[in-house]
Amino acid sequence: MKYARLGRSGLKVSKLCLGTMNFGVDTDEKEAFRIMDAALDAGINFFDTANIYGWGKNAGRTEEIIGRWFAQGGGRREKVVLATKFYGDMSDETDGPNSEAGLSAYKLRRHLEGSLKRLQTDHIELYQMHHVDRNVSWDELWEAFGVAIHQGRIGYVGSSNFAGRDLVKAQYEAKASRTLGLVSEQHKYSLLCRMPELEVLPAAEELGIGVIAWSPLDGGLLSGHALKPVEGSKRAGNPERVERHRAQLEAFGALCRDIGESDANVALAWTLVHPAMTAPIIGPRTLGQLEGALRVVDLELSDDVLKRIDEIFPGPGGSAPQAYAW
């Protein structure tokens, strides 16, 4: 496994991040335990989850599974750089009018307490805002995060689904508050979603924010199974979207066969080429899927391969402002 510093922090994380969104939904607890054990054995120390995973009435189930895995001991908790997120409605009737999705000092405190309890731990290395809430001031948020940091309940603050302007605003206000600010931004980024290259990725790179790519296989569309599903695989994307991208997927599959690599691994390795990228999130539903992704960190794509990929999946075109102006 290879490691990188998370943004401008001193924290080192694996260049593959284990996503747990399937745990308790498509992956049962026993298989989830096997996946997490295998991830640690392979050197993956970066685990990502969210309080709402499990979804709806089962929100929190994924964190509970991870908590029971930690409770087995054997250094599991100590070896993991744990990241979770808050923002959504946890269907907690005691929240009253504050139950709706959003950010606030109130939600930060209550949802952090809930996550710590479910995860059976007393601290979280990376506490992330799952979405931006422009109705809440950064004065409120940075003060609340500062309290949690000083109490030792969280180590660093991250964001998710922030626009470039939100990253700039957050860091500007953090500097005014004399705090470190954001160390990471979790953002949708894949061969089929390259819009972040215009502003989000350049902003993150300039501000020292490490980017974590979610859905790097675009919901499985880039897995190699979208056109020819194999037994045990999930049908990737809706049929209309598969057909819309059929020509690209066929060309990409041919390229991957030419270089002797799987579509999924090439798509994952491609995300790591961007200098702002810390790690893509891999979300295996089975142990086999995890094992298949481990070689990604050692996969180097040549300039010729990267050029062919750009021809198949054109980016948004240059960088801002040129891409908007001419």
MITI-824668 format. One record per residue: residue in three letters; x, y, z of N, C-alpha, C in turn. Coordinates in steps of 0.1 Angstrom, whole numbers, padded with zeros to 4 digits, always signed. Atoms other than C-alpha are relative to their C-alpha. Last residue first. Layout:
BEGIN
ALAXYZXYZXYZ;...
//
This chain:
BEGIN
TRP-0003+0002+0014-0135+0310-0249+0006-0014-0002;ALA-0001-0012+0008-0149+0325-0217+0003-0003-0015;TYR+0012-0007+0000-0161+0296-0196-0001+0011-0011;ALA+0010+0010+0005-0133+0271-0203-0014+0007-0001;GLN+0000+0002+0014-0108+0300-0201-0012-0009-0005;PRO+0013-0004+0006-0119+0310-0166-0001-0003-0015;ALA+0007-0013-0002-0114+0283-0154+0010+0011+0000;SER+0002-0004-0014-0094+0254-0168-0008+0013+0001;GLY-0009-0010-0006-0091+0236-0201-0003+0002+0015;GLY-0007-0009+0009-0121+0218-0215+0008+0011+0007;PRO+0009-0011+0002-0147+0199-0194+0006+0011-0009;GLY+0002-0008-0011-0127+0167-0199-0009+0012-0003;PRO-0006-0014+0000-0131+0144-0228-0004+0007+0013;PHE+0007-0008-0010-0138+0108-0220+0005+0014+0001;ILE+0012+0007-0002-0127+0087-0250-0010+0008+0010;GLU+0007+0001+0012-0101+0111-0262-0014-0007+0001;ASP+0006-0014+0002-0090+0119-0227-0008+0000-0013;ILE+0011-0001-0010-0085+0081-0221-0007+0014-0002;ARG+0011+0007+0006-0064+0079-0253-0012+0001+0009;LYS+0005-0008+0012-0042+0107-0240-0012-0007-0006;LEU+0008-0012-0005-0039+0090-0206-0005+0008-0012;VAL+0013+0006-0005-0029+0057-0223-0008+0012+0005;ASP+0008+0005+0011-0002+0075-0243-0014-0005+0004;ASP+0005-0012+0007+0011+0093-0213-0009-0003-0012;SER-0010-0007+0008+0015+0060-0195-0007+0012-0006;LEU+0005-0002+0013-0008+0049-0167+0009+0009-0008;GLU-0005-0013+0006+0010+0036-0136-0005+0001-0015;LEU+0003-0001+0014-0008+0009-0116+0004+0014-0006;ASP-0012+0003+0007+0008+0003-0082-0001+0001-0016;VAL-0010-0009-0005-0019+0020-0062+0013-0002-0007;VAL+0002-0014+0006-0046+0002-0082+0012+0009+0003;ARG-0011-0003+0009-0032-0033-0073-0001+0015-0006;LEU-0012-0003-0008-0056-0035-0043+0012+0004-0009;ALA-0003-0014+0001-0088-0033-0064+0014+0004+0006;GLY-0003-0003+0014-0093-0070-0071+0004+0015-0002;GLU-0013+0006+0004-0089-0079-0034+0003+0004-0015;LEU-0011-0007-0006-0117-0055-0025+0013-0005-0005;GLN-0001-0014+0006-0141-0069-0051+0011+0008+0007;GLY-0006+0002+0013-0133-0105-0039+0002+0014-0007;LEU-0015+0001-0002-0141-0096-0003+0007+0000-0013;THR-0005+0014-0003-0176-0086-0014+0015+0001+0002;ARG+0011+0007-0006-0197-0054-0016+0004-0014+0005;PRO+0002+0014+0003-0166-0033-0022-0012-0006+0007;GLY+0011+0005-0008-0169+0005-0020-0003-0015-0003;ILE+0004+0012+0005-0136+0020-0031-0011-0006+0009;ILE+0008+0009-0009-0132+0056-0023-0004-0012-0008;PRO+0014+0003+0004-0105+0073-0044-0006-0009+0010;ALA+0004+0014+0002-0075+0087-0026-0014-0001-0006;THR-0006+0008-0011-0055+0119-0020-0003-0015-0002;MET+0007+0012-0004-0062+0137-0053+0008-0007+0011;ALA+0008-0004-0012-0051+0173-0058-0005-0013+0007;PRO-0008-0003-0012-0022+0162-0080-0008+0003+0012;HIS+0002-0014-0003-0046+0145-0105+0008+0003+0013;VAL-0009-0008+0009-0032+0111-0116-0001+0015+0004;LEU-0012-0003-0008-0049+0093-0087+0010+0009-0007;THR+0003-0011-0009-0083+0095-0105+0012+0004+0008;TRP+0000-0013+0007-0068+0075-0134-0003+0012+0010;ALA-0013-0005+0001-0059+0046-0111+0000+0014-0007;LEU-0004-0004-0014-0096+0041-0102+0014+0006-0001;ALA+0008-0012-0003-0107+0041-0139+0004+0005+0014;VAL-0005-0012+0008-0078+0018-0148-0008+0012+0004;ASN-0013-0004-0005-0087-0006-0119+0006+0012-0008;ALA+0002-0007-0013-0124-0007-0128+0014+0005+0005;ASP+0005-0013+0001-0117-0014-0165-0001+0007+0013;SER+0015-0001-0001-0095-0043-0157-0004+0014-0002;GLU+0005-0003-0014-0059-0043-0169-0015+0001-0001;GLY+0001+0012-0009-0041-0060-0198-0004+0004+0014;ILE-0011-0002-0009-0030-0028-0217+0000-0011+0011;ASP-0013-0002+0007-0050-0036-0248+0012+0000+0010;ARG-0004+0013+0005-0079-0050-0227+0014+0001-0007;CYS-0005+0008-0012-0081-0017-0209+0005-0014-0004;LEU-0013-0006-0004-0082+0002-0243+0005-0008+0012;ALA-0010+0005+0010-0110-0022-0256+0014+0006+0004;GLY-0003+0014-0003-0130-0016-0224+0010-0005-0010;PHE-0008+0000-0012-0126+0022-0228+0003-0015+0003;ALA-0013-0004+0003-0139+0020-0264+0010-0001+0012;GLU-0006+0010+0009-0169-0001-0254+0015+0004-0004;LEU-0004+0012-0008-0176+0022-0225+0006-0011-0008;GLN-0012-0003-0008-0174+0053-0247+0004-0012+0008;ALA-0012-0001+0009-0197+0038-0274+0013+0003+0009;ARG-0005+0013+0005-0222+0026-0247+0013+0001-0009;HIS-0015+0001-0001-0224+0059-0229+0006-0012-0006;ARG-0006-0013+0004-0260+0068-0238+0015+0000+0000;GLU+0000-0002+0015-0269+0031-0238+0006+0013-0004;VAL-0009+0009+0006-0258+0027-0202+0001+0001-0015;ARG-0014-0006-0002-0276+0058-0192+0011-0009-0006;GLU-0001-0011+0009-0309+0045-0207+0014+0007+0001;PRO-0003+0004+0014-0304+0011-0190+0002+0012-0010;ASN+0012+0003+0006-0301+0027-0155+0003-0003-0015;GLY+0007-0011+0006-0267+0025-0138-0013-0005-0007;ALA-0005-0013-0002-0246-0006-0132-0009+0010-0007;ARG+0002-0007+0013-0264-0039-0129+0003+0014+0003;LYS+0012-0009+0000-0249-0053-0097-0001+0006-0013;SER-0003-0015+0001-0224-0081-0100-0014+0007-0001;GLY-0004-0006-0013-0230-0116-0086+0003+0015-0001;GLU+0008+0005-0011-0230-0133-0120+0005+0006+0013;VAL-0004+0014-0003-0214-0111-0146-0008-0004+0012;PRO+0001+0004-0015-0230-0081-0162+0005-0014+0002;LYS+0001+0015-0001-0218-0075-0198+0000-0003+0015;LEU+0005+0005+0013-0224-0038-0208-0002-0015+0000;ALA+0012-0007+0004-0222-0024-0173-0006-0006-0013;HIS+0012+0009+0000-0198-0050-0160-0012+0006-0005;GLY-0002+0010+0010-0165-0032-0169-0011-0010-0001;SER-0005+0012-0006-0166-0013-0136+0004-0010-0010;LEU-0014+0002+0005-0170+0021-0153+0007-0013+0005;LEU+0000-0001+0014-0208+0022-0149+0014-0002-0006;GLY-0002+0013+0007-0205+0008-0114+0001+0001-0015;GLY+0011+0009-0003-0221+0038-0097+0002-0014-0006;ASP+0013-0005+0004-0198+0062-0114-0011-0010+0002;LEU+0004+0009+0010-0166+0041-0109-0014+0004-0005;PRO-0009+0000+0011-0150+0069-0090-0003-0009-0011;SER+0006+0006+0012-0182+0072-0069+0010+0001-0012;TRP+0011+0010-0002-0165+0093-0042-0006-0003-0014;ALA+0010+0002+0010-0131+0109-0048-0011-0010+0003;ILE+0003+0014-0001-0112+0121-0018-0012-0002-0010;VAL+0012+0004+0006-0095+0155-0024-0002-0016+0001;GLY-0001+0013+0006-0068+0167+0000-0014-0004-0005;ILE+0011+0009-0004-0071+0204+0008+0001-0013-0008;GLY-0006+0010-0009-0039+0225+0006-0011-0010+0005;LEU+0002-0003-0014-0056+0257-0006+0005-0011+0009;GLU-0006-0013-0004-0041+0257-0041-0001+0002+0015;GLU-0015+0001+0001-0048+0220-0046+0006+0012+0005;ALA-0005+0009-0011-0084+0223-0033+0015-0001+0000;ALA+0002-0007-0012-0091+0253-0056+0006-0008+0012;PRO-0011-0010-0001-0076+0235-0086-0001+0008+0013;LEU-0013+0006-0002-0098+0204-0078+0011+0011+0000;VAL-0001+0006-0013-0130+0224-0073+0014-0006+0002;GLU-0002-0009-0011-0127+0248-0102+0003-0007+0014;LEU+0001-0014+0003-0126+0233-0137+0004+0009+0012;GLU-0013-0005+0005-0114+0198-0129+0001+0015-0002;PRO-0008-0006-0011-0145+0193-0108+0014+0005-0004;MET+0002-0014-0002-0164+0189-0141+0008+0006+0012;ARG-0013-0007-0001-0148+0156-0148-0002+0015+0002;CYS+0004-0012-0007-0178+0133-0141+0013+0008+0003;LEU+0013-0005+0005-0178+0104-0165-0004+0012+0007;LEU-0001-0002+0014-0141+0096-0160-0012+0006-0006;SER-0003+0012+0008-0147+0100-0123+0002+0004-0015;TYR-0010-0002+0011-0151+0126-0096+0003-0014-0006;LYS+0003+0009+0010-0178+0131-0069+0010+0003-0012;HIS+0007-0005+0012-0162+0150-0041-0002-0011-0010;GLN+0004+0012+0007-0149+0145-0006-0009+0004-0011;GLU+0013-0002+0007-0130+0176+0004-0003-0013-0007;SER+0004+0009+0011-0101+0173+0029-0014+0005-0006;VAL-0011+0008+0005-0080+0192+0054-0004-0008-0012;LEU+0002+0012+0006-0105+0220+0061+0013-0007-0004;GLY+0010+0001+0010-0097+0247+0086-0002-0014-0006;LEU-0005+0007+0011-0065+0249+0105-0009+0000-0012;THR+0001+0014-0001-0078+0275+0129+0005-0006-0013;ARG-0013+0006-0004-0069+0311+0135-0001-0015+0003;SER+0002+0005-0013-0105+0323+0133+0012-0007+0006;ALA+0005-0011-0009-0097+0346+0104-0002-0005+0014;LYS-0012-0008-0002-0078+0317+0088-0003+0011+0010;ALA-0009+0007-0009-0108+0295+0092+0012+0008+0004;GLU+0005-0001-0013-0130+0321+0076+0008-0007+0011;TYR-0001-0014-0003-0109+0323+0045-0004+0002+0015;GLN-0014-0002-0004-0106+0285+0045+0003+0014+0004;ALA-0003+0007-0012-0144+0280+0045+0014+0003+0005;LYS+0006-0006-0012-0149+0307+0020+0003-0006+0013;VAL-0007-0012-0002-0124+0292-0005-0006+0008+0012;LEU-0014+0003-0005-0138+0258-0001+0007+0012+0003;ASP+0002+0004-0014-0174+0271-0006+0013-0004+0007;ARG+0001-0012-0008-0163+0290-0037-0003-0004+0015;GLY-0012-0006-0002-0150+0257-0052-0001+0013+0009;ALA-0005-0007+0012-0182+0240-0046+0013+0007+0003;PHE-0002-0015+0000-0186+0217-0016+0004+0005-0014;ASN+0009-0006+0009-0199+0181-0020+0000+0015+0000;SER+0004+0009+0010-0181+0169+0011-0010+0007-0009;SER+0012-0003+0007-0161+0187+0037-0003-0010-0010;GLY+0000+0001+0014-0134+0178+0062-0014+0004-0005;VAL+0012-0003+0006-0124+0187+0097+0001-0002-0015;TYR+0000-0009+0011-0096+0171+0117-0014+0002-0006;GLY-0013-0005+0003-0090+0154+0150+0001+0011-0011;ILE-0003+0001+0015-0124+0148+0165+0014+0006-0001;ARG+0010+0009+0006-0135+0140+0201+0002-0001-0015;GLY-0007+0012+0005-0103+0154+0217-0010-0009-0007;GLN+0005+0011-0009-0123+0180+0237+0006-0013-0004;HIS-0007-0002-0013-0102+0207+0220-0004-0010+0010;ILE-0014+0003+0001-0113+0193+0186+0007+0001+0013;ALA-0001+0015+0002-0150+0192+0195+0015-0004-0001;VAL+0003+0006-0013-0148+0228+0208+0002-0015+0000;GLY-0011-0003-0009-0130+0240+0177-0002-0006+0013;PHE-0011+0010+0003-0156+0223+0155+0012+0002+0009;ALA+0005+0013-0005-0183+0243+0173+0010-0011-0003;GLU-0001+0000-0014-0163+0276+0169-0005-0014+0005;TRP-0014+0001-0005-0156+0269+0133+0001+0000+0015;LEU-0006+0013+0003-0193+0262+0126+0014-0002+0005;GLU+0006+0010-0008-0208+0292+0143+0007-0013-0002;ASP-0003-0003-0014-0184+0317+0128-0006-0011+0009;TRP-0013+0007-0003-0187+0299+0095+0004+0003+0014;SER-0013-0008+0001-0223+0311+0094+0012-0009+0004;VAL-0007+0000-0013-0252+0287+0087+0013+0007-0002;ASN+0008-0007-0010-0277+0293+0059+0006+0001+0013;ARG-0003-0014+0001-0251+0283+0033-0009+0009+0009;ASP+0013-0006-0005-0253+0247+0044+0003+0015+0000;VAL-0001-0014-0005-0226+0227+0025-0014+0005+0004;HIS+0004-0010+0010-0230+0189+0023+0002+0014+0006;HIS+0004+0007+0012-0217+0159+0041-0005+0008-0011;MET+0013-0006+0003-0198+0180+0066-0004-0007-0013;GLN+0003-0007+0012-0169+0157+0076-0014+0006-0001;TYR+0014-0002+0000-0153+0146+0108-0004+0009-0011;LEU+0005-0010+0010-0119+0131+0103-0015+0001+0000;GLU-0011-0007+0006-0100+0113+0131-0005+0011-0010;ILE+0001+0003+0015-0131+0103+0151+0011+0009-0006;HIS-0005-0011+0009-0129+0100+0189-0001-0004-0015;ASP+0001-0013-0007-0143+0081+0219+0005+0012-0009;THR-0013-0006-0002-0151+0049+0201-0002+0014+0007;GLN-0006+0005-0012-0180+0025+0199+0015+0005+0002;LEU-0014+0004+0004-0189+0035+0164+0008-0006+0011;ARG+0002+0012+0010-0226+0037+0173+0013-0006-0003;LYS+0006+0011-0007-0218+0058+0204-0002-0012-0009;LEU-0010+0005-0010-0193+0081+0187-0006-0013+0007;SER-0009+0008+0008-0218+0086+0158+0011-0007+0009;GLY+0007+0012+0005-0246+0096+0181+0010-0008-0007;GLU+0003+0009-0012-0224+0121+0201-0006-0013-0005;LEU-0013+0005-0004-0212+0136+0168-0001-0010+0011;HIS-0003+0011+0009-0248+0139+0157+0014-0006+0002;ARG+0009+0012-0002-0258+0158+0188+0004-0011-0010;ARG-0001+0006-0014-0228+0182+0189-0008-0013+0001;LEU-0013+0005-0001-0227+0189+0151+0002-0007+0014;LYS-0001+0013+0007-0264+0192+0150+0013-0006+0001;TYR+0009+0010-0006-0265+0219+0176+0001-0014-0006;ALA-0007+0004-0012-0235+0238+0162-0008-0011+0008;SER+0001-0010-0011-0254+0239+0129+0009-0006+0012;LEU-0011-0001-0009-0255+0221+0096-0003+0010+0011;GLY-0007-0013-0001-0284+0209+0075+0012-0001+0010;ALA-0013+0000+0005-0310+0182+0069+0007+0014+0001;GLU-0002+0000+0015-0342+0184+0089+0015+0002-0003;SER-0003+0013+0006-0342+0172+0125+0003+0001-0015;ASN-0014+0000+0005-0338+0207+0141+0003-0014-0007;PRO-0001-0007+0012-0376+0211+0144+0014+0001-0006;GLY+0011-0010+0002-0377+0183+0169+0002+0007-0013;ASP-0006-0012+0006-0343+0167+0174-0011+0010-0003;THR-0004-0009-0011-0360+0143+0199+0007+0012-0006;GLU+0011-0009-0004-0378+0127+0170+0004+0009+0011;ASP+0000+0000-0014-0345+0113+0156-0011+0010+0005;SER+0013+0005-0004-0351+0105+0119-0001-0001+0016;MET-0002+0013-0006-0313+0110+0113-0013-0006+0005;ASP+0011+0002-0010-0320+0139+0089+0002-0015+0005;GLY+0014+0004+0003-0288+0146+0070-0009-0002+0012;TYR+0008-0010+0007-0257+0167+0077-0015-0004-0001;PHE+0013-0004-0005-0230+0145+0093-0006+0011-0009;LYS+0006-0013+0005-0200+0126+0080-0014+0002+0007;THR+0015+0001+0002-0176+0099+0091-0005+0014-0003;ALA+0007-0012+0005-0139+0093+0088-0015-0003-0001;LEU+0015+0001+0001-0118+0069+0108-0006+0013-0005;VAL+0003-0014+0001-0080+0065+0104-0015+0001-0004;VAL+0009-0006+0010-0079+0029+0114+0000+0015+0002;LYS-0007+0001+0014-0050+0010+0131-0008+0008-0010;GLU-0012-0007+0000-0061+0019+0167+0007+0001-0014;ARG+0003-0015+0000-0096+0008+0161+0013+0008-0001;ARG+0008-0004+0012-0086-0027+0149-0002+0016+0001;GLY-0005-0012+0006-0059-0032+0175-0007+0006-0012;GLY-0011+0003+0009-0069-0067+0182+0006+0011-0007;GLY-0014-0002-0005-0102-0056+0196+0010-0003-0010;GLN-0007+0013-0001-0135-0072+0187+0014+0001+0005;ALA+0001+0006-0013-0152-0040+0196+0007-0013+0002;PHE-0010-0006-0009-0139-0023+0165+0000-0007+0013;TRP-0013+0005+0005-0160-0047+0144+0011+0005+0008;ARG-0002+0014-0005-0190-0040+0166+0013-0006-0005;GLY-0002+0000-0014-0185-0003+0159+0002-0013+0006;ILE-0014-0003-0002-0181-0008+0122+0003+0000+0015;ILE-0008+0012+0004-0215-0026+0122+0015+0003+0002;GLU+0002+0011-0010-0231+0002+0142+0009-0012-0003;GLU-0009-0004-0011-0217+0029+0118-0001-0011+0011;THR-0014+0002+0004-0234+0010+0090+0010+0004+0011;ARG-0003+0014+0000-0267+0008+0108+0014-0003-0004;GLY-0008+0003-0012-0269+0045+0116+0005-0014+0000;ALA-0011-0009-0001-0298+0052+0093+0008-0003+0013;ASN-0012+0007-0004-0320+0021+0092+0012+0009+0001;LYS+0002+0005-0013-0353+0040+0092+0012-0007+0006;GLY+0014+0000-0005-0341+0058+0061-0001-0004+0015;TRP+0011-0007+0007-0306+0048+0050-0014-0001+0007;GLY+0010+0009-0005-0281+0022+0063-0014+0005-0005;TYR-0001+0013+0007-0256+0050+0059-0008-0011+0007;ILE+0012+0004+0007-0270+0082+0075+0001-0013-0007;ASN+0010+0004-0009-0242+0086+0100-0013-0005-0006;ALA+0009-0012-0002-0216+0085+0073-0011-0005+0010;THR+0014+0004-0002-0186+0061+0065-0008+0013+0002;ASP+0010-0011+0000-0150+0063+0054-0014-0005+0001;PHE+0014+0006+0002-0121+0040+0063-0010+0012+0001;PHE+0009-0011+0001-0084+0050+0058-0014-0006-0003;ASN+0003-0005-0013-0059+0024+0070-0011+0011+0001;ILE+0009-0011+0001-0056+0003+0039-0004+0004+0014;GLY-0006-0012-0003-0024-0018+0045-0010+0012-0002;ALA-0006-0005+0013-0035-0050+0028+0006+0014+0002;ASP-0011+0008+0004-0041-0066+0062+0007+0005-0012;LEU-0010-0002-0009-0063-0037+0072+0013-0008-0003;ALA-0005-0013+0004-0084-0041+0041+0012+0004+0009;ALA-0008+0001+0012-0087-0078+0047+0006+0013-0004;ASP-0012+0006-0004-0100-0072+0082+0010-0001-0011;MET-0008-0009-0008-0125-0047+0069+0013-0006+0005;ILE-0005-0011+0009-0137-0069+0041+0009+0009+0008;ARG-0011+0006+0008-0141-0099+0065+0007+0010-0009;PHE-0011+0002-0008-0161-0078+0089+0012-0006-0007;ALA-0006-0013-0002-0183-0066+0061+0012-0001+0010;GLU-0008-0003+0012-0189-0102+0050+0007+0014+0002;LYS-0011+0010+0000-0202-0111+0085+0010+0003-0011;GLU-0010-0004-0010-0222-0079+0088+0012-0010-0001;ASP+0004+0003-0014-0242-0084+0056+0012+0002+0009;THR-0010+0009-0006-0233-0065+0024-0004-0003+0014;ASP-0003+0011+0009-0260-0050+0002+0010-0010+0005;VAL+0010-0002+0011-0275-0027+0029+0002-0012-0010;GLY+0013+0000-0006-0258-0034+0063-0011+0003-0010;PHE+0001+0008-0012-0224-0024+0048-0014+0001+0007;ASN+0007+0012+0003-0228-0010+0013-0003-0009+0013;MET+0014-0003+0002-0219+0025+0023-0008-0012-0002;THR+0008+0010-0007-0186+0013+0038-0015+0002-0003;GLY+0013-0005-0002-0160+0031+0016-0009-0011+0006;LEU+0010+0010+0000-0124+0019+0021-0014+0007+0003;CYS+0009-0002-0011-0101+0047+0010-0011-0010+0000;LEU+0013+0006+0002-0072+0038-0013-0008+0002+0013;LYS+0005-0006+0012-0042+0060-0012-0012-0007-0006;SER-0002+0009+0012-0037+0050+0024-0006+0007-0012;VAL+0011+0009+0003-0037+0079+0049+0004-0008-0012;LYS-0003+0009+0012-0009+0099+0065-0011-0010-0001;LEU+0006+0013-0001-0019+0128+0089+0002-0008-0013;GLY-0011+0009-0002+0005+0158+0090-0005-0015+0000;SER-0002+0006-0013-0022+0180+0076+0012-0009+0001;ARG-0012-0006-0006-0018+0201+0044+0001-0005+0015;GLY-0001-0015+0002-0042+0178+0025+0013+0005+0006;LEU+0014-0005+0003-0043+0143+0039+0001+0015+0000;ARG+0005-0009-0011-0006+0132+0037-0014+0005-0005;ALA-0002-0014+0003-0001+0103+0013-0005+0008+0012;TYR+0006-0009-0009+0003+0065+0016+0003+0015-0004;LYS-0007-0013+0000+0011+0036-0006-0009+0010+0008;MET+0008-0012+0000+0000+0000+0000+0009+0012+0000;
//
